[in-house]
Amino acid sequence: SHIVYIKELEEGVPVSYGGTFVTSRRTAVATIPVGYGDGYPRSLSNRGWVLIHGKKAPILGRVCMDQFMVDVTDIPEAEELDEVTLMGRDGEEFLSVDTLAELSGRFPYEFVCDIGKRVPRVYYQDGRAVFDRI
């Protein structure tokens, strides 16, 4: 995915629905346009993370239907439109489906099967990316 918005919040500000996360310091919060409507589990609320510039960015608050927020305070180079790795490798860091499945209380096959149709697919043929079905 990618970052669609970054906002600086002061200490003590609740993030996302129900305010289940409250900032404990000045925090840079990035919005990622993916949610449980895409098959990204709500159970990763306040538990999971994504990779941005090869660094872990923890999920803050609840995963919403169409978006979730992550902490990019320790990733000062993060900017709007930057790539976000939801699963896979970014630099030296790797976020496996097994890890995401365990954090979300699912098994890996279920995790991948739940990724919805509104998520674009990229297929590879002969080492080249193609965007239509093969």
N, CA, C and O atoms as a GROMACS GRO file, in nm:
protein
  536
    1SER      N    1   0.084  -0.118   0.000
    1SER     CA    2   0.000   0.000   0.000
    1SER      C    3   0.089   0.124   0.000
    1SER      O    4   0.203   0.119  -0.046
    2HIS      N    5   0.036   0.233   0.051
    2HIS     CA    6   0.111   0.358   0.056
    2HIS      C    7   0.054   0.447   0.167
    2HIS      O    8  -0.056   0.423   0.217
    3ILE      N    9   0.128   0.548   0.204
    3ILE     CA   10   0.082   0.644   0.305
    3ILE      C   11  -0.003   0.749   0.234
    3ILE      O   12   0.039   0.804   0.132
    4VAL      N   13  -0.123   0.776   0.287
    4VAL     CA   14  -0.206   0.879   0.226
    4VAL      C   15  -0.206   1.009   0.305
    4VAL      O   16  -0.244   1.114   0.252
    5TYR      N   17  -0.165   1.003   0.433
    5TYR     CA   18  -0.169   1.125   0.515
    5TYR      C   19  -0.080   1.104   0.637
    5TYR      O   20  -0.073   0.994   0.692
    6ILE      N   21  -0.011   1.209   0.679
    6ILE     CA   22   0.067   1.206   0.803
    6ILE      C   23   0.027   1.326   0.886
    6ILE      O   24   0.017   1.438   0.836
    7LYS      N   25   0.003   1.301   1.015
    7LYS     CA   26  -0.037   1.407   1.106
    7LYS      C   27   0.043   1.397   1.235
    7LYS      O   28   0.063   1.287   1.287
    8GLU      N   29   0.089   1.510   1.286
    8GLU     CA   30   0.159   1.515   1.415
    8GLU      C   31   0.055   1.532   1.526
    8GLU      O   32  -0.029   1.622   1.520
    9LEU      N   33   0.062   1.445   1.626
    9LEU     CA   34  -0.029   1.454   1.741
    9LEU      C   35   0.051   1.480   1.868
    9LEU      O   36   0.163   1.431   1.882
   10GLU      N   37  -0.007   1.555   1.957
   10GLU     CA   38   0.055   1.581   2.087
   10GLU      C   39   0.035   1.460   2.178
   10GLU      O   40  -0.043   1.370   2.145
   11GLU      N   41   0.104   1.456   2.289
   11GLU     CA   42   0.085   1.352   2.391
   11GLU      C   43  -0.059   1.357   2.442
   11GLU      O   44  -0.117   1.464   2.459
   12GLY      N   45  -0.116   1.238   2.467
   12GLY     CA   46  -0.250   1.228   2.525
   12GLY      C   47  -0.365   1.232   2.428
   12GLY      O   48  -0.480   1.251   2.470
   13VAL      N   49  -0.339   1.213   2.299
   13VAL     CA   50  -0.445   1.219   2.197
   13VAL      C   51  -0.487   1.077   2.159
   13VAL      O   52  -0.402   0.996   2.121
   14PRO      N   53  -0.618   1.045   2.168
   14PRO     CA   54  -0.665   0.913   2.125
   14PRO      C   55  -0.661   0.901   1.972
   14PRO      O   56  -0.682   0.998   1.900
   15VAL      N   57  -0.633   0.779   1.925
   15VAL     CA   58  -0.622   0.751   1.781
   15VAL      C   59  -0.724   0.645   1.743
   15VAL      O   60  -0.736   0.543   1.811
   16SER      N   61  -0.798   0.667   1.635
   16SER     CA   62  -0.893   0.575   1.575
   16SER      C   63  -1.018   0.558   1.660
   16SER      O   64  -1.032   0.618   1.766
   17TYR      N   65  -1.110   0.475   1.610
   17TYR     CA   66  -1.239   0.454   1.676
   17TYR      C   67  -1.223   0.406   1.819
   17TYR      O   68  -1.142   0.318   1.848
   18GLY      N   69  -1.299   0.465   1.908
   18GLY     CA   70  -1.302   0.420   2.047
   18GLY      C   71  -1.181   0.464   2.128
   18GLY      O   72  -1.177   0.439   2.248
   19GLY      N   73  -1.083   0.528   2.065
   19GLY     CA   74  -0.966   0.576   2.138
   19GLY      C   75  -0.892   0.467   2.213
   19GLY      O   76  -0.846   0.489   2.325
   20THR      N   77  -0.880   0.348   2.153
   20THR     CA   78  -0.814   0.237   2.221
   20THR      C   79  -0.663   0.254   2.229
   20THR      O   80  -0.596   0.180   2.301
   21PHE      N   81  -0.610   0.352   2.157
   21PHE     CA   82  -0.470   0.389   2.170
   21PHE      C   83  -0.464   0.539   2.198
   21PHE      O   84  -0.533   0.618   2.134
   22VAL      N   85  -0.381   0.576   2.296
   22VAL     CA   86  -0.361   0.717   2.330
   22VAL      C   87  -0.212   0.745   2.324
   22VAL      O   88  -0.132   0.671   2.383
   23THR      N   89  -0.173   0.849   2.254
   23THR     CA   90  -0.031   0.882   2.237
   23THR      C   91   0.034   0.910   2.373
   23THR      O   92  -0.024   0.977   2.458
   24SER      N   93   0.155   0.859   2.391
   24SER     CA   94   0.229   0.881   2.515
   24SER      C   95   0.342   0.982   2.496
   24SER      O   96   0.417   1.012   2.588
   25ARG      N   97   0.352   1.034   2.373
   25ARG     CA   98   0.453   1.134   2.337
   25ARG      C   99   0.403   1.203   2.211
   25ARG      O  100   0.303   1.162   2.153
   26ARG      N  101   0.472   1.307   2.168
   26ARG     CA  102   0.440   1.367   2.038
   26ARG      C  103   0.461   1.257   1.934
   26ARG      O  104   0.567   1.195   1.930
   27THR      N  105   0.362   1.234   1.850
   27THR     CA  106   0.362   1.117   1.763
   27THR      C  107   0.326   1.156   1.620
   27THR      O  108   0.229   1.228   1.596
   28ALA      N  109   0.404   1.107   1.525
   28ALA     CA  110   0.371   1.121   1.384
   28ALA      C  111   0.288   0.999   1.344
   28ALA      O  112   0.335   0.885   1.352
   29VAL      N  113   0.166   1.024   1.300
   29VAL     CA  114   0.073   0.916   1.267
   29VAL      C  115   0.047   0.918   1.116
   29VAL      O  116   0.007   1.020   1.060
   30ALA      N  117   0.069   0.803   1.052
   30ALA     CA  118   0.045   0.788   0.909
   30ALA      C  119  -0.082   0.706   0.888
   30ALA      O  120  -0.105   0.606   0.956
   31THR      N  121  -0.162   0.748   0.792
   31THR     CA  122  -0.284   0.676   0.756
   31THR      C  123  -0.256   0.589   0.634
   31THR      O  124  -0.200   0.635   0.534
   32ILE      N  125  -0.295   0.462   0.644
   32ILE     CA  126  -0.276   0.363   0.538
   32ILE      C  127  -0.416   0.325   0.486
   32ILE      O  128  -0.500   0.285   0.567
   33PRO      N  129  -0.443   0.335   0.355
   33PRO     CA  130  -0.577   0.310   0.302
   33PRO      C  131  -0.610   0.163   0.278
   33PRO      O  132  -0.639   0.121   0.166
   34VAL      N  133  -0.605   0.086   0.387
   34VAL     CA  134  -0.638  -0.057   0.384
   34VAL      C  135  -0.713  -0.086   0.513
   34VAL      O  136  -0.679  -0.029   0.618
   35GLY      N  137  -0.812  -0.172   0.508
   35GLY     CA  138  -0.884  -0.204   0.630
   35GLY      C  139  -0.951  -0.340   0.622
   35GLY      O  140  -0.923  -0.420   0.532
   36TYR      N  141  -1.040  -0.365   0.720
   36TYR     CA  142  -1.103  -0.497   0.722
   36TYR      C  143  -1.194  -0.518   0.601
   36TYR      O  144  -1.226  -0.632   0.570
   37GLY      N  145  -1.235  -0.411   0.533
   37GLY     CA  146  -1.312  -0.425   0.409
   37GLY      C  147  -1.228  -0.485   0.297
   37GLY      O  148  -1.282  -0.536   0.198
   38ASP      N  149  -1.096  -0.480   0.313
   38ASP     CA  150  -1.004  -0.540   0.217
   38ASP      C  151  -0.956  -0.677   0.261
   38ASP      O  152  -0.884  -0.745   0.189
   39GLY      N  153  -0.998  -0.718   0.381
   39GLY     CA  154  -0.954  -0.846   0.435
   39GLY      C  155  -0.839  -0.833   0.532
   39GLY      O  156  -0.786  -0.934   0.579
   40TYR      N  157  -0.797  -0.710   0.564
   40TYR     CA  158  -0.691  -0.690   0.664
   40TYR      C  159  -0.757  -0.698   0.800
   40TYR      O  160  -0.844  -0.615   0.830
   41PRO      N  161  -0.719  -0.794   0.882
   41PRO     CA  162  -0.797  -0.825   1.003
   41PRO      C  163  -0.804  -0.714   1.108
   41PRO      O  164  -0.703  -0.652   1.142
   42ARG      N  165  -0.923  -0.692   1.156
   42ARG     CA  166  -0.945  -0.596   1.264
   42ARG      C  167  -0.870  -0.640   1.390
   42ARG      O  168  -0.836  -0.558   1.475
   43SER      N  169  -0.846  -0.770   1.402
   43SER     CA  170  -0.776  -0.824   1.519
   43SER      C  171  -0.629  -0.782   1.525
   43SER      O  172  -0.561  -0.810   1.624
   44LEU      N  173  -0.579  -0.715   1.421
   44LEU     CA  174  -0.443  -0.659   1.427
   44LEU      C  175  -0.442  -0.520   1.490
   44LEU      O  176  -0.336  -0.458   1.501
   45SER      N  177  -0.558  -0.472   1.532
   45SER     CA  178  -0.567  -0.343   1.600
   45SER      C  179  -0.475  -0.341   1.721
   45SER      O  180  -0.480  -0.431   1.805
   46ASN      N  181  -0.391  -0.238   1.730
   46ASN     CA  182  -0.296  -0.222   1.842
   46ASN      C  183  -0.199  -0.338   1.859
   46ASN      O  184  -0.136  -0.349   1.964
   47ARG      N  185  -0.186  -0.425   1.760
   47ARG     CA  186  -0.100  -0.544   1.773
   47ARG      C  187   0.000  -0.560   1.662
   47ARG      O  188   0.115  -0.597   1.686
   48GLY      N  189  -0.041  -0.531   1.542
   48GLY     CA  190   0.045  -0.557   1.427
   48GLY      C  191   0.134  -0.440   1.393
   48GLY      O  192   0.140  -0.341   1.465
   49TRP      N  193   0.202  -0.454   1.282
   49TRP     CA  194   0.287  -0.348   1.229
   49TRP      C  195   0.302  -0.367   1.080
   49TRP      O  196   0.268  -0.472   1.025
   50VAL      N  197   0.351  -0.263   1.014
   50VAL     CA  198   0.384  -0.267   0.872
   50VAL      C  199   0.529  -0.224   0.859
   50VAL      O  200   0.594  -0.188   0.957
   51LEU      N  201   0.580  -0.229   0.738
   51LEU     CA  202   0.718  -0.187   0.712
   51LEU      C  203   0.717  -0.065   0.621
   51LEU      O  204   0.651  -0.063   0.517
   52ILE      N  205   0.792   0.037   0.662
   52ILE     CA  206   0.807   0.159   0.584
   52ILE      C  207   0.955   0.194   0.586
   52ILE      O  208   1.014   0.209   0.692
   53HIS      N  209   1.014   0.209   0.469
   53HIS     CA  210   1.158   0.236   0.456
   53HIS      C  211   1.240   0.132   0.534
   53HIS      O  212   1.342   0.165   0.595
   54GLY      N  213   1.195   0.007   0.530
   54GLY     CA  214   1.268  -0.102   0.596
   54GLY      C  215   1.261  -0.100   0.747
   54GLY      O  216   1.341  -0.165   0.814
   55LYS      N  217   1.166  -0.024   0.803
   55LYS     CA  218   1.152  -0.014   0.949
   55LYS      C  219   1.010  -0.049   0.990
   55LYS      O  220   0.915  -0.030   0.914
   56LYS      N  221   0.996  -0.102   1.114
   56LYS     CA  222   0.864  -0.138   1.165
   56LYS      C  223   0.788  -0.014   1.208
   56LYS      O  224   0.841   0.073   1.277
   57ALA      N  225   0.661  -0.008   1.166
   57ALA     CA  226   0.570   0.099   1.206
   57ALA      C  227   0.448   0.034   1.271
   57ALA      O  228   0.366  -0.025   1.201
   58PRO      N  229   0.436   0.043   1.404
   58PRO     CA  230   0.327  -0.025   1.474
   58PRO      C  231   0.189   0.034   1.443
   58PRO      O  232   0.174   0.154   1.424
   59ILE      N  233   0.090  -0.055   1.438
   59ILE     CA  234  -0.049  -0.012   1.419
   59ILE      C  235  -0.097   0.054   1.546
   59ILE      O  236  -0.079   0.002   1.656
   60LEU      N  237  -0.161   0.172   1.530
   60LEU     CA  238  -0.214   0.247   1.643
   60LEU      C  239  -0.366   0.244   1.637
   60LEU      O  240  -0.426   0.283   1.537
   61GLY      N  241  -0.429   0.198   1.743
   61GLY     CA  242  -0.574   0.196   1.749
   61GLY      C  243  -0.634   0.086   1.664
   61GLY      O  244  -0.568  -0.010   1.625
   62ARG      N  245  -0.763   0.103   1.636
   62ARG     CA  246  -0.838   0.002   1.564
   62ARG      C  247  -0.816   0.007   1.414
   62ARG      O  248  -0.804   0.114   1.354
   63VAL      N  249  -0.810  -0.111   1.355
   63VAL     CA  250  -0.813  -0.121   1.209
   63VAL      C  251  -0.959  -0.093   1.169
   63VAL      O  252  -1.050  -0.160   1.217
   64CYS      N  253  -0.979   0.006   1.083
   64CYS     CA  254  -1.113   0.045   1.039
   64CYS      C  255  -1.149  -0.028   0.910
   64CYS      O  256  -1.069  -0.108   0.858
   65MET      N  257  -1.269  -0.001   0.857
   65MET     CA  258  -1.311  -0.070   0.736
   65MET      C  259  -1.219  -0.039   0.618
   65MET      O  260  -1.186  -0.129   0.540
   66ASP      N  261  -1.176   0.087   0.604
   66ASP     CA  262  -1.101   0.128   0.486
   66ASP      C  263  -0.963   0.185   0.515
   66ASP      O  264  -0.894   0.229   0.423
   67GLN      N  265  -0.922   0.185   0.641
   67GLN     CA  266  -0.792   0.244   0.674
   67GLN      C  267  -0.747   0.204   0.814
   67GLN      O  268  -0.826   0.155   0.895
   68PHE      N  269  -0.619   0.225   0.839
   68PHE     CA  270  -0.567   0.214   0.974
   68PHE      C  271  -0.449   0.309   0.987
   68PHE      O  272  -0.396   0.358   0.887
   69MET      N  273  -0.408   0.335   1.110
   69MET     CA  274  -0.302   0.431   1.136
   69MET      C  275  -0.181   0.360   1.196
   69MET      O  276  -0.194   0.263   1.270
   70VAL      N  277  -0.062   0.412   1.163
   70VAL     CA  278   0.062   0.358   1.216
   70VAL      C  279   0.150   0.471   1.268
   70VAL      O  280   0.136   0.587   1.228
   71ASP      N  281   0.240   0.435   1.358
   71ASP     CA  282   0.333   0.530   1.418
   71ASP      C  283   0.459   0.539   1.331
   71ASP      O  284   0.531   0.441   1.315
   72VAL      N  285   0.484   0.658   1.277
   72VAL     CA  286   0.605   0.679   1.196
   72VAL      C  287   0.699   0.780   1.264
   72VAL      O  288   0.786   0.838   1.198
   73THR      N  289   0.682   0.800   1.394
   73THR     CA  290   0.766   0.894   1.467
   73THR      C  291   0.914   0.861   1.451
   73THR      O  292   0.996   0.951   1.434
   74ASP      N  293   0.948   0.733   1.457
   74ASP     CA  294   1.087   0.690   1.447
   74ASP      C  295   1.130   0.662   1.304
   74ASP      O  296   1.235   0.603   1.280
   75ILE      N  297   1.047   0.705   1.208
   75ILE     CA  298   1.080   0.693   1.066
   75ILE      C  299   1.065   0.834   1.006
   75ILE      O  300   0.973   0.860   0.929
   76PRO      N  301   1.155   0.925   1.043
   76PRO     CA  302   1.139   1.066   1.003
   76PRO      C  303   1.138   1.088   0.852
   76PRO      O  304   1.089   1.191   0.806
   77GLU      N  305   1.193   0.994   0.775
   77GLU     CA  306   1.193   1.008   0.630
   77GLU      C  307   1.059   0.972   0.566
   77GLU      O  308   1.040   0.991   0.446
   78ALA      N  309   0.965   0.920   0.646
   78ALA     CA  310   0.834   0.881   0.594
   78ALA      C  311   0.759   1.003   0.542
   78ALA      O  312   0.753   1.107   0.608
   79GLU      N  313   0.702   0.988   0.422
   79GLU     CA  314   0.626   1.096   0.358
   79GLU      C  315   0.500   1.038   0.295
   79GLU      O  316   0.492   0.918   0.269
   80GLU      N  317   0.404   1.125   0.271
   80GLU     CA  318   0.283   1.082   0.200
   80GLU      C  319   0.322   1.023   0.064
   80GLU      O  320   0.412   1.072  -0.003
   81LEU      N  321   0.253   0.919   0.027
   81LEU     CA  322   0.271   0.841  -0.096
   81LEU      C  323   0.384   0.739  -0.087
   81LEU      O  324   0.404   0.662  -0.182
   82ASP      N  325   0.460   0.736   0.023
   82ASP     CA  326   0.563   0.633   0.039
   82ASP      C  327   0.501   0.495   0.041
   82ASP      O  328   0.388   0.477   0.087
   83GLU      N  329   0.575   0.398  -0.010
   83GLU     CA  330   0.532   0.259  -0.012
   83GLU      C  331   0.524   0.203   0.130
   83GLU      O  332   0.607   0.234   0.216
   84VAL      N  333   0.423   0.119   0.153
   84VAL     CA  334   0.404   0.051   0.280
   84VAL      C  335   0.393  -0.098   0.252
   84VAL      O  336   0.310  -0.141   0.172
   85THR      N  337   0.476  -0.178   0.317
   85THR     CA  338   0.473  -0.323   0.301
   85THR      C  339   0.385  -0.382   0.410
   85THR      O  340   0.417  -0.373   0.528
   86LEU      N  341   0.274  -0.443   0.369
   86LEU     CA  342   0.180  -0.505   0.464
   86LEU      C  343   0.223  -0.646   0.499
   86LEU      O  344   0.197  -0.694   0.610
   87MET      N  345   0.287  -0.712   0.405
   87MET     CA  346   0.348  -0.843   0.430
   87MET      C  347   0.458  -0.861   0.328
   87MET      O  348   0.444  -0.823   0.212
   88GLY      N  349   0.568  -0.920   0.373
   88GLY     CA  350   0.680  -0.939   0.283
   88GLY      C  351   0.805  -0.869   0.331
   88GLY      O  352   0.818  -0.838   0.450
   89ARG      N  353   0.896  -0.844   0.239
   89ARG     CA  354   1.027  -0.788   0.271
   89ARG      C  355   1.035  -0.641   0.232
   89ARG      O  356   0.986  -0.600   0.127
   90ASP      N  357   1.098  -0.564   0.320
   90ASP     CA  358   1.134  -0.426   0.292
   90ASP      C  359   1.271  -0.404   0.353
   90ASP      O  360   1.284  -0.396   0.475
   91GLY      N  361   1.374  -0.394   0.268
   91GLY     CA  362   1.510  -0.383   0.318
   91GLY      C  363   1.550  -0.510   0.390
   91GLY      O  364   1.534  -0.620   0.338
   92GLU      N  365   1.603  -0.495   0.510
   92GLU     CA  366   1.646  -0.610   0.590
   92GLU      C  367   1.532  -0.671   0.672
   92GLU      O  368   1.546  -0.781   0.725
   93GLU      N  369   1.420  -0.600   0.683
   93GLU     CA  370   1.307  -0.648   0.763
   93GLU      C  371   1.215  -0.736   0.680
   93GLU      O  372   1.200  -0.717   0.560
   94PHE      N  373   1.153  -0.833   0.746
   94PHE     CA  374   1.059  -0.924   0.680
   94PHE      C  375   0.940  -0.945   0.772
   94PHE      O  376   0.956  -0.979   0.889
   95LEU      N  377   0.820  -0.925   0.719
   95LEU     CA  378   0.696  -0.947   0.793
   95LEU      C  379   0.624  -1.062   0.724
   95LEU      O  380   0.566  -1.047   0.616
   96SER      N  381   0.627  -1.177   0.789
   96SER     CA  382   0.574  -1.299   0.727
   96SER      C  383   0.424  -1.313   0.747
   96SER      O  384   0.366  -1.257   0.840
   97VAL      N  385   0.361  -1.388   0.658
   97VAL     CA  386   0.220  -1.422   0.673
   97VAL      C  387   0.202  -1.502   0.802
   97VAL      O  388   0.100  -1.486   0.870
   98ASP      N  389   0.298  -1.586   0.836
   98ASP     CA  390   0.288  -1.663   0.961
   98ASP      C  391   0.278  -1.570   1.082
   98ASP      O  392   0.197  -1.593   1.171
   99THR      N  393   0.360  -1.466   1.085
   99THR     CA  394   0.357  -1.370   1.196
   99THR      C  395   0.223  -1.298   1.201
   99THR      O  396   0.163  -1.286   1.308
  100LEU      N  397   0.177  -1.249   1.087
  100LEU     CA  398   0.049  -1.178   1.082
  100LEU      C  399  -0.066  -1.269   1.122
  100LEU      O  400  -0.158  -1.226   1.193
  101ALA      N  401  -0.062  -1.393   1.076
  101ALA     CA  402  -0.167  -1.488   1.111
  101ALA      C  403  -0.169  -1.514   1.262
  101ALA      O  404  -0.275  -1.515   1.324
  102GLU      N  405  -0.052  -1.534   1.319
  102GLU     CA  406  -0.044  -1.558   1.464
  102GLU      C  407  -0.095  -1.437   1.542
  102GLU      O  408  -0.173  -1.453   1.636
  103LEU      N  409  -0.052  -1.317   1.505
  103LEU     CA  410  -0.096  -1.196   1.574
  103LEU      C  411  -0.247  -1.175   1.564
  103LEU      O  412  -0.310  -1.122   1.656
  104SER      N  413  -0.305  -1.216   1.452
  104SER     CA  414  -0.447  -1.194   1.429
  104SER      C  415  -0.535  -1.311   1.474
  104SER      O  416  -0.658  -1.304   1.463
  105GLY      N  417  -0.474  -1.418   1.524
  105GLY     CA  418  -0.551  -1.532   1.572
  105GLY      C  419  -0.607  -1.617   1.460
  105GLY      O  420  -0.711  -1.682   1.477
  106ARG      N  421  -0.540  -1.619   1.347
  106ARG     CA  422  -0.584  -1.698   1.232
  106ARG      C  423  -0.473  -1.794   1.193
  106ARG      O  424  -0.365  -1.793   1.253
  107PHE      N  425  -0.499  -1.877   1.095
  107PHE     CA  426  -0.389  -1.955   1.041
  107PHE      C  427  -0.354  -1.896   0.904
  107PHE      O  428  -0.438  -1.833   0.840
  108PRO      N  429  -0.229  -1.916   0.860
  108PRO     CA  430  -0.179  -1.845   0.742
  108PRO      C  431  -0.267  -1.856   0.618
  108PRO      O  432  -0.287  -1.757   0.548
  109TYR      N  433  -0.318  -1.975   0.589
  109TYR     CA  434  -0.399  -1.992   0.468
  109TYR      C  435  -0.525  -1.905   0.476
  109TYR      O  436  -0.563  -1.842   0.377
  110GLU      N  437  -0.588  -1.901   0.593
  110GLU     CA  438  -0.707  -1.818   0.612
  110GLU      C  439  -0.673  -1.670   0.592
  110GLU      O  440  -0.749  -1.596   0.530
  111PHE      N  441  -0.559  -1.628   0.646
  111PHE     CA  442  -0.518  -1.489   0.634
  111PHE      C  443  -0.511  -1.446   0.487
  111PHE      O  444  -0.565  -1.342   0.450
  112VAL      N  445  -0.443  -1.526   0.404
  112VAL     CA  446  -0.427  -1.488   0.263
  112VAL      C  447  -0.558  -1.501   0.186
  112VAL      O  448  -0.586  -1.420   0.097
  113CYS      N  449  -0.638  -1.601   0.218
  113CYS     CA  450  -0.765  -1.619   0.147
  113CYS      C  451  -0.863  -1.506   0.177
  113CYS      O  452  -0.951  -1.478   0.095
  114ASP      N  453  -0.850  -1.441   0.290
  114ASP     CA  454  -0.942  -1.333   0.326
  114ASP      C  455  -0.910  -1.200   0.259
  114ASP      O  456  -0.987  -1.105   0.271
  115ILE      N  457  -0.798  -1.190   0.189
  115ILE     CA  458  -0.766  -1.066   0.118
  115ILE      C  459  -0.868  -1.050   0.006
  115ILE      O  460  -0.880  -1.136  -0.081
  116GLY      N  461  -0.942  -0.939   0.009
  116GLY     CA  462  -1.057  -0.919  -0.076
  116GLY      C  463  -1.027  -0.884  -0.221
  116GLY      O  464  -0.913  -0.860  -0.259
  117LYS      N  465  -1.134  -0.882  -0.299
  117LYS     CA  466  -1.123  -0.857  -0.443
  117LYS      C  467  -1.088  -0.712  -0.476
  117LYS      O  468  -1.041  -0.684  -0.586
  118ARG      N  469  -1.109  -0.620  -0.382
  118ARG     CA  470  -1.076  -0.481  -0.415
  118ARG      C  471  -0.926  -0.452  -0.402
  118ARG      O  472  -0.881  -0.343  -0.435
  119VAL      N  473  -0.850  -0.550  -0.354
  119VAL     CA  474  -0.704  -0.536  -0.348
  119VAL      C  475  -0.647  -0.577  -0.483
  119VAL      O  476  -0.667  -0.690  -0.527
  120PRO      N  477  -0.576  -0.484  -0.550
  120PRO     CA  478  -0.519  -0.518  -0.681
  120PRO      C  479  -0.418  -0.632  -0.672
  120PRO      O  480  -0.345  -0.643  -0.573
  121ARG      N  481  -0.416  -0.714  -0.772
  121ARG     CA  482  -0.321  -0.824  -0.780
  121ARG      C  483  -0.217  -0.792  -0.887
  121ARG      O  484  -0.249  -0.732  -0.990
  122VAL      N  485  -0.094  -0.832  -0.862
  122VAL     CA  486   0.010  -0.822  -0.962
  122VAL      C  487   0.059  -0.963  -0.985
  122VAL      O  488   0.103  -1.030  -0.891
  123TYR      N  489   0.052  -1.008  -1.107
  123TYR     CA  490   0.096  -1.142  -1.142
  123TYR      C  491   0.228  -1.130  -1.217
  123TYR      O  492   0.255  -1.030  -1.284
  124TYR      N  493   0.309  -1.233  -1.206
  124TYR     CA  494   0.438  -1.235  -1.274
  124TYR      C  495   0.439  -1.348  -1.376
  124TYR      O  496   0.398  -1.460  -1.346
  125GLN      N  497   0.486  -1.317  -1.494
  125GLN     CA  498   0.500  -1.416  -1.599
  125GLN      C  499   0.637  -1.396  -1.662
  125GLN      O  500   0.669  -1.286  -1.709
  126ASP      N  501   0.716  -1.500  -1.664
  126ASP     CA  502   0.852  -1.492  -1.718
  126ASP      C  503   0.933  -1.380  -1.652
  126ASP      O  504   1.010  -1.310  -1.718
  127GLY      N  505   0.914  -1.365  -1.521
  127GLY     CA  506   0.990  -1.266  -1.446
  127GLY      C  507   0.946  -1.122  -1.463
  127GLY      O  508   1.010  -1.030  -1.413
  128ARG      N  509   0.836  -1.102  -1.534
  128ARG     CA  510   0.786  -0.967  -1.561
  128ARG      C  511   0.647  -0.950  -1.501
  128ARG      O  512   0.562  -1.039  -1.511
  129ALA      N  513   0.624  -0.835  -1.438
  129ALA     CA  514   0.493  -0.808  -1.378
  129ALA      C  515   0.390  -0.783  -1.486
  129ALA      O  516   0.412  -0.705  -1.579
  130VAL      N  517   0.276  -0.851  -1.473
  130VAL     CA  518   0.161  -0.827  -1.559
  130VAL      C  519   0.042  -0.804  -1.468
  130VAL      O  520   0.033  -0.866  -1.362
  131PHE      N  521  -0.050  -0.717  -1.507
  131PHE     CA  522  -0.156  -0.678  -1.417
  131PHE      C  523  -0.291  -0.741  -1.444
  131PHE      O  524  -0.381  -0.731  -1.362
  132ASP      N  525  -0.306  -0.806  -1.557
  132ASP     CA  526  -0.428  -0.877  -1.588
  132ASP      C  527  -0.409  -1.024  -1.551
  132ASP      O  528  -0.298  -1.071  -1.529
  133ARG      N  529  -0.519  -1.093  -1.545
  133ARG     CA  530  -0.511  -1.237  -1.516
  133ARG      C  531  -0.434  -1.308  -1.625
  133ARG      O  532  -0.444  -1.274  -1.743
  134ILE      N  533  -0.358  -1.408  -1.584
  134ILE     CA  534  -0.278  -1.486  -1.680
  134ILE      C  535  -0.365  -1.592  -1.742
  134ILE      O  536  -0.319  -1.669  -1.826
   0.00000   0.00000   0.00000
